[in-house]
Amino acid sequence: MNRGKEMKNILKLLTFSILLILSINGLSAQPGPPDPPDDNPVPITGIEYLIAAGAAFGAKKLYDKKKK
């Protein structure tokens, strides 16, 4: 009788150990760090040129107005 009780305890301990190992394995399965950004920045598109030209045109107009 005592031997049957020992087997049940060993089975419970084994089951608990397996569940614990599976739980820890699931917790450690997190995603890694994100990839670093590319070294190549986005090329300047047409809208940036239009904004720069508008700012330069406005600055010239202000300069000419102050000059008069």
NUKOL-248554 format. One record per atom (N, C-alpha, C): x, y, z; atom name; residue number from 1. Coordinates in pm, whole numbers, plus 50000, padded with zeros to 5 digits. Layout:
BEGIN
    east   north      up   palum   fiti
       X       Y       Z      CA    NUM
...
END
This chain:
BEGIN
    east   north      up   palum   fiti
   50082   49880   50000       N      1
   50000   50000   50000      CA      1
   50086   50126   50000       C      1
   50192   50122   50073       N      2
   50278   50239   50084      CA      2
   50345   50270   49950       C      2
   50374   50165   49877       N      3
   50439   50182   49748      CA      3
   50344   50250   49647       C      3
   50217   50223   49649       N      4
   50118   50286   49561      CA      4
   50106   50434   49591       C      4
   50115   50470   49719       N      5
   50108   50609   49758      CA      5
   50231   50685   49709       C      5
   50347   50619   49716       N      6
   50471   50681   49667      CA      6
   50463   50705   49516       C      6
   50407   50611   49443       N      7
   50395   50625   49298      CA      7
   50302   50742   49262       C      7
   50194   50759   49338       N      8
   50103   50870   49314      CA      8
   50173   51003   49340       C      8
   50253   51007   49446       N      9
   50327   51130   49475      CA      9
   50430   51161   49366       C      9
   50497   51057   49320       N     10
   50595   51077   49213      CA     10
   50526   51122   49085       C     10
   50411   51063   49054       N     11
   50334   51101   48936      CA     11
   50287   51247   48946       C     11
   50240   51287   49065       N     12
   50197   51426   49086      CA     12
   50316   51521   49069       C     12
   50430   51485   49126       N     13
   50548   51568   49116      CA     13
   50595   51579   48970       C     13
   50592   51469   48898       N     14
   50632   51468   48758      CA     14
   50537   51554   48674       C     14
   50408   51541   48698       N     15
   50309   51621   48625      CA     15
   50329   51769   48654       C     15
   50348   51802   48781       N     16
   50371   51941   48819      CA     16
   50498   51994   48754       C     16
   50602   51915   48750       N     17
   50729   51957   48691      CA     17
   50715   51983   48541       C     17
   50644   51895   48473       N     18
   50623   51911   48328      CA     18
   50542   52037   48300       C     18
   50436   52059   48377       N     19
   50356   52180   48358      CA     19
   50437   52306   48388       C     19
   50520   52300   48489       N     20
   50603   52415   48523      CA     20
   50703   52445   48411       C     20
   50765   52343   48357       N     21
   50861   52362   48248      CA     21
   50791   52418   48124       C     21
   50674   52368   48093       N     22
   50600   52419   47977      CA     22
   50558   52564   47997       C     22
   50521   52600   48119       N     23
   50482   52738   48147      CA     23
   50600   52831   48133       C     23
   50715   52792   48184       N     24
   50834   52877   48174      CA     24
   50876   52890   48029       C     24
   50866   52784   47953       N     25
   50900   52789   47811      CA     25
   50808   52885   47736       C     25
   50681   52886   47769       N     26
   50586   52977   47706      CA     26
   50613   53122   47743       C     26
   50657   53147   47864       N     27
   50686   53283   47906      CA     27
   50811   53338   47840       C     27
   50905   53253   47811       N     28
   51030   53301   47752      CA     28
   51020   53317   47600       C     28
   50909   53283   47540       N     29
   50893   53292   47396      CA     29
   50841   53430   47357       C     29
   50918   53534   47390       N     30
   50881   53671   47358      CA     30
   50956   53713   47231       C     30
   50899   53808   47157       N     31
   50968   53853   47036      CA     31
   51097   53927   47070       C     31
   51191   53921   46979       N     32
   51319   53987   47000      CA     32
   51309   54137   46975       C     32
   51420   54207   46985       N     33
   51419   54351   46962      CA     33
   51389   54382   46815       C     33
   51333   54499   46789       N     34
   51302   54532   46649      CA     34
   51428   54552   46567       C     34
   51414   54538   46437       N     35
   51527   54558   46347      CA     35
   51568   54705   46347       C     35
   51696   54732   46333       N     36
   51738   54874   46327      CA     36
   51688   54938   46199       C     36
   51666   55069   46203       N     37
   51617   55136   46082      CA     37
   51723   55134   45972       C     37
   51676   55146   45849       N     38
   51767   55147   45735      CA     38
   51854   55273   45739       C     38
   51974   55261   45686       N     39
   52064   55376   45681      CA     39
   52026   55472   45568       C     39
   51950   55424   45474       N     40
   51910   55508   45361      CA     40
   51782   55582   45397       C     40
   51791   55716   45413       N     41
   51668   55790   45442      CA     41
   51581   55798   45318       C     41
   51458   55837   45338       N     42
   51365   55851   45227      CA     42
   51412   55966   45139       C     42
   51419   55947   45009       N     43
   51464   56056   44921      CA     43
   51365   56172   44923       C     43
   51417   56290   44895       N     44
   51333   56410   44894      CA     44
   51240   56399   44773       C     44
   51113   56417   44799       N     45
   51013   56411   44691      CA     45
   50982   56552   44644       C     45
   50893   56566   44551       N     46
   50860   56695   44493      CA     46
   50799   56793   44592       C     46
   50722   56744   44688       N     47
   50654   56835   44781      CA     47
   50754   56911   44868       C     47
   50866   56849   44902       N     48
   50967   56919   44981      CA     48
   51031   57031   44901       C     48
   51054   57006   44773       N     49
   51108   57112   44686      CA     49
   51011   57229   44675       C     49
   50881   57199   44664       N     50
   50781   57305   44655      CA     50
   50777   57387   44784       C     50
   50785   57321   44899       N     51
   50784   57392   45028      CA     51
   50908   57480   45041       C     51
   51024   57426   45004       N     52
   51148   57504   45011      CA     52
   51143   57624   44917       C     52
   51091   57604   44795       N     53
   51080   57714   44699      CA     53
   50983   57820   44749       C     53
   50873   57779   44809       N     54
   50777   57875   44864      CA     54
   50836   57954   44979       C     54
   50913   57888   45066       N     55
   50977   57958   45177      CA     55
   51080   58058   45126       C     55
   51157   58017   45025       N     56
   51257   58108   44967      CA     56
   51190   58227   44898       C     56
   51082   58201   44828       N     57
   51009   58309   44760      CA     57
   50950   58407   44862       C     57
   50893   58354   44969       N     58
   50839   58440   45074      CA     58
   50947   58521   45143       C     58
   51062   58459   45169       N     59
   51173   58531   45232      CA     59
   51223   58642   45140       C     59
   51230   58617   45010       N     60
   51274   58720   44915      CA     60
   51175   58835   44912       C     60
   51046   58802   44914       N     61
   50943   58907   44913      CA     61
   50955   58994   45039       C     61
   50977   58932   45155       N     62
   50993   59009   45279      CA     62
   51118   59096   45273       C     62
   51226   59044   45219       N     63
   51351   59118   45207      CA     63
   51333   59237   45114       C     63
   51267   59215   45000       N     64
   51243   59325   44905      CA     64
   51152   59432   44966       C     64
   51052   59391   45046       N     65
   50959   59484   45108      CA     65
   51031   59570   45211       C     65
   51123   59512   45290       N     66
   51198   59586   45391      CA     66
   51299   59680   45325       C     66
   51349   59640   45207       N     67
   51450   59717   45136      CA     67
   51391   59849   45086       C     67
   51263   59852   45047       N     68
   51198   59973   44994      CA     68
   51181   60070   45101       C     68
END
